[in-house]
Amino acid sequence: MVLYSSPDQTVRSPGFRSAVTSSLAALPHSKVLSYETYWSTRSPQFVSASGRETYAVLEMAGSTDGARQDSYDAIKGQLGAPGLHTQVGGPVPTYEAISKEVSSDIGRAEGFSMPVLLIVMLVIFGSLAAASLPLAIGGIAILGSFTALRLLTLATPVSIYSINITTILGLGLAIDYGLFMTSRFREELHRQATTADAVARTVATAGRTVAVSGITVALALASLMLFPETFLRSMGYGGVATVLVDMLAALTILPALLAILGPRVNALRIRRTVRRPPPADGQGAWYRLASSVMRRPVLYAVPIVVVLLALGSPFLHVTWGGTDATVLPAGSAPRVVTEALNQDFPGNPTAPVESVVQFPGPVAGSPARATALAAYVSRLDHVPGVRGAQVTGVRGDVARVDMGYGPAPYSPQARAIVGQVRDVPPPAGARVYVGGQTAELVDELSGLGQVLPWMGLAVAAATFVVLFLAFGSVVLPVKAIVMNVLSLTAMYGVVVWIFQEGHLSGLLQFTPNGTIEPTMPILMFAIMFGLSMDYEVFLLSRVRERYDITGDNTAAVASGLQRTGGLITSLALLLIIVVGSFSASGITFIKLLGVGMIVALIIDASVVRVLLVPAVMRLLGPANWWAPRPLRRLYARYGIRETEAPAPAPEPAVSQPARA
């Protein structure tokens, strides 16, 4: 859609007409199949209220998005009209602008996050040698997943946005697994006689945790492949490829690097404390915090749950919308054109409800079909909310009818109008297909709603099975799923409060349109459910390891938090740095993804894992480790255990008092 405007000429002046028509007539037919203007249609909807603006609708050559993009690229420099201000919008330029902005965001994210990450990782790891290991794994993971995505494009369409997920997860999980493995290796260097023994023990303990975590995260992301939408499936492809490459690199390349470095993993240190052995059980701030929480578990658990549910309450009023030019920065040409067309022209020129009527034979030359079409248009004209229905094209046996309406294209009122239009009886013997932006959203919500319960069931079932095999309990997997749901609930509420209701829009530099794109919460669920479970597995692995030795639930939880509390919060901080650059994206839904993940990471790492999980595990007591007798035998035989110690007795040992 090309918008032409003049400060001193009206659309009906000969000079205005000549400038536009001569420019369009010069376009090559091999690139532009047809075009419609005010002068070819004499339709008043092509003229703005001021009379000084008009637009042309161009049909680009090509049967695929890529082919139409190529056609547009070939002629976009030829669309200007002498003496007139020209701006180009519509679907093809919009998606080109979005793709360019996404590529720019990736470069900006990598350019910003890498130096900051290195500095923060130096502080956390304490030495340059150790800090460089996760970055090496992350680089391998990103390259490996890019390769997998390239191979997938040979068989199926892959969304450009899958690159964002690959970048986020590639760096994030590499840091997670690298810090977890390196920290354990440093511990084992103080306990084992040789470097080889330390590496072997690290892989036998932390390595198994990484494997469980990687499988859990991959299963969560694989659930996106259940959806038919290319966007979500692509995210699933990219996410699973990244997680698997990260996991394999952490279990093979990282141990090899640790074996080569040995004690030199602490080389080029900036903190002397990196060579100190870890504190004994019962010491350290994290142990004292866990003990404090478990002395008053109800006092911690109840307020936290109430606050998380309150944060999530705005999600009860979510309004779904689609992706259009409004996701672009305010000065972007496609967005300027879209806003001008919606504000200055009657009848929703950029988003009409479209009805395509297919007759059994040609419409032209058949009075009966022409009469039936006119009667159908009249019925559409009487649908409540429709502001004029008119035939905008007839070719062979197909006619197109466009309908204007008052509400915003993605509003519930507009979706109701689509439903009423679809209920209008078609002409006798004809088939009717109702489309347009609003109808696409209606169908998208219907499709997502049908698959979403199966996604939730698949993720919950897979998580339950993996966590049971890892920890031998049927209670802990259920508790972990509930904890994740609470974190995600708070994240969803904050996202709606910011991006739908418009709070903090000035600070975050975006224009709210009162809606949330429906695929984004699904994508955020898959990513954050996996990452939250990542932290849960890290914590519970150390708790289980200590519980197998002592049989004391309270002491095991405190010891587990002592060993992993600093790790989890450090990992969250590092991932926030990676994701933070995406919150500065010029594309609104990429910004939404970044802000939402930051909120979820802060809540999960600083509240749920550190405070709520210990409180709930203290309240559950020995029930944390309960499983029916047949499942206990199954776990003893097939469980993914971190140590080679025998399985714990069917009944836990008598609890020993926790050390404050």
Buried (B, 14 or more C-beta within 10 A) or exposed (E): BBBBBBEEBBBEBEBBBEBBBEBBEEBEEEBBEEBBBBBBBEBEBBBBEEBBBBBBBBEBBBEEEEEBBBBBBBBBEEBBBEEBEBBBBBBBBBBBBBBEBBEEBBEBBBEBBBEBBEEBBBEBBBBBBBBBBBBBBBBBBBEBBBEBBEEBEEEEEBBBBBBBBBBBBBBBBBBBBBBBBBBBBBBBBEEBEEBEEBBBBBBBBBBBBBBBBBBBBBBBBBBBBBBEBEBBBBBBBBBBBBBBBBBBBBBEBBBEBBBEBBEEBBEEBEBEEBBEEBEEBBEBEBBBBBBBBBEEBEEBBEEBBEBBEEBBBBBEEBBBBBBBBBBBBEEBBBBBBBBBBBEBBBBBBBBBBBBBBBBEEEBEEBEEBBEBBEEBBEBBBEBEBBEBBBBBEBEEBBBBBBBBBEBBBBBEEBBBBBEBBBEBEBBEEBEBBBBBBBBBBBEBBEBBEEBBEEBBEBBBEBBBBBBBBBBBBBBBBBBBBEBBBBBBBBBBBBBBBBBBBBBBBEEBBBBBBEBBBBBBBBBBBBBBBBBBBBBBBBBBBBBBBBBBBBBBBBBBBBBBBBBBBBBBBBBBBBBBBBBBBBBBBBBBBBBBBBBBBBBBBBBBBBBBBBBBBBBBBBBBBBBBBBBEEEBBEBBBEEBBBBEEEEBBEEEBBEBEEBBE
